Amino acid sequence: MTRLCHVNDIDEGASKGFEIGDKKLFAVKKDAVIYVYENRCPHLGIELEWLENQFLDSEGALIQCSTHGALFLIEDGNCISGPCAGQQLNPIDTMIQADEVFLSSDTAAN
């Protein structure tokens, strides 16, 4: 397993980007649950954030692509608005052990 971070490395209602090997990922903490996705918009395949660790809209309620403004639900990555409506972000399987977030072994290898 590959360690991503400690659960307290991400503040409630915030997001954080990561590079693991050649993979770019990001995590969002909402209601004490950490959601991890590949940092890649399904519209053009580009990274989502406009500033480091800035993956959320101004209210912190949705994930937002900085390029065309697509909006994604935090809980499942489904696009609800924008040019990729109906598509979704690629979720990354994780597990939490002793307050550490780990990627599943096959995620880190891909």
C-alpha positions, 0 to 999 in steps of 0.5 A: 500500500502507498501512504497518501497522507494523515487524515488531519493533513486535510482540513474539513471542507478543504482539498489537497493535491498529491503526486504519487509517482506519475499520478496526480490525485486530489483529496477532499474532506467532507463531513469527516470523510475523505474522497480521492480522485484522479486530478483529471477533468473528463472534458479535456483531460486537464488538471482541475485546480487553478491554484495549488490545493484549490479544487473546490468552488467558492462555497466549498460545496462542489469540486470545480474545474478551473478551465471551463467551470464544470462542477462535480459532486464531492461524494461521487465525482459526478459532473452536474454542470458544464461541458462534461455533464453526465460524466464523472471524475475517476475515483481512487480506492483508498483505505484508512488505517491508524488515521493514515490514508493509503491508496490501494496497491493496484492504484499506486502501480497504475 
